[in-house]
Amino acid sequence: MFSSGPSFSPHNDVLNVTPGTDSERFSLVEELKRRGRLSVTSQRYPDAKDLYAKAIEVLSSVEEEESQSLKNDLAILHSNRSLCYLQMNQPQESYDDATSATCYDPTYVKGYWRLGQACMALKKTHEAIDAYKSALKLDGSNKALQKELVKAEKQSIKDQEEADRLEKERKEMSENDAVKVTVPASTSTSVSRSSSSSVSANGNGGDKKQMIMDDDEDVDEEEGEFSKSDHVRGYKIVNGKKTSFFHHEQTEEEKRLIGDITPKRIEPNTMPMQMSSSTQDKDVSAWNKAGTWEEKDVTDWAIESIKGKVMEATYQLPEGSPDPNAIITIVDTSKLISSKTAGGSAHASVAKVRGKKKYIFEFNVCIHWEMTLGSGHKCKGTLTFYDVDGTHEIGEGYDVSEYCVEDGAPVDARHMLERFVRDGGIRTEVEKKLDEWILLFRETY
């Protein structure tokens, strides 16, 4: 029998490589990450776990001075492997990796998300609450995190109620046991007297055989009648016959509802015909007639369409705000560089796995925003949305980082910028556009 271990992995060409230089290490890590994403999307979590483990090993061996960028990459890899372990029903390993992710990058929101999920799986509800609260300190407007926190808090209340109930039952059992301690003495006396009477009545106190027969006299298997102990054993009478308590006779109504369940022979000429080549999916290659895996790269289309969607976002400050005449627009985007280009990480593809479509994408996008105040003064800056990938659910919101305001913005506008750029306002509008792009991706392909 073939082993399912790493030695027989389909990714041995990268798992068994030992790069010699830092340049080779970084190139290998990018390939491992790419394959890891594909494996997660197709739910091949053991393969993804091995790929991320190799990436962590390689990245940890980089000889250059450990930078924050390197730590951030390790945090993402540990977070991704944490997801794999959780899906493989290994919550302790998932917990360990999520903890490592938050240690490498204490500002990584998704690391705390993974930690919270692992804690819930381990029934460490209080730790999960702490993890979600830490994430919300970094991203207070994240609705998905807010929902998970509420869920964890409700579970904590249920756990406490269950603990109180068990403690109450334990005390009641202890009290009952204390009451029963006095029972054996009187019972013993009663039994002793009963035994003496029985022996005396039979006139043969030393005949043990007769005593055994007396004990067994309540076993009666004829006429469908109950013996004295049958009610304890679980018998009952059905159609004049004694049978198990769990025996069930179907009623006529039940038989009618179930119908005829007799196995029936399937004739060969009734089997569905193989799909002809003319009706096969036109997007499936001739060599892939089994439809096991087919992937089409659409990265170039994705980059252009994402830019177009994000550039549509605008936000008018509401009435009651410090400057209701101010408007925020997106003037440019950056960091959307194809993974096929050196230094790029953006990737999008459509895979068909046994007839089912999988939409695979991962990218970071930096928006260059501009707020025009009512006075005509302009404030400019950037905000990066990172880890926009295929695991995202519509409406969950996105992680952000690298919020920056260019010099020249009025000091009294700083608080307004944080409120309507970093924490909401234009950020919310961009998140809506990213959700629209995901729907467009699915509609287009």
Secondary structure, DSSP 4 states (H G I P E B T S, - for coil): ----SGGG-TTHHHHT----SHHHHHHHHHHHHHHHHHHHHTT-HHHHHHHHHHHHHHHHT--S---HHHHHHHHHHHHHHHHHHHHTT-HHHHHHHHHHHHHH-TT-HHHHHHHHHHHHHTT-HHHHHHHHHHHHHH-TT-HHHHHHHHHHHHHHHHHHHHHHHHHHHHHHHHHHHHHHTTHHHHHHHHHHHHHHHHHHHHT-TT-HHHHHHHHGGG---STT---TTHHHHTEEEETTEEEETT--PPPHHHHHHH------PPPGGGSPPPPPGGGS-TTS-GGGTT-S-EEEE-HHHHHHHHHHHHHT-EEEPPTTSS-TT-EEEEEEEE---BTTSTT--BEEEEEEETTEEEEEEEEEEEEEEEEE-TTS-EEEEEEEEEEEETTPPTTS--EEEEEEE-TT--GGGHHHHIIIIISSTHHHHHHHHHHHHHHHHHHH-
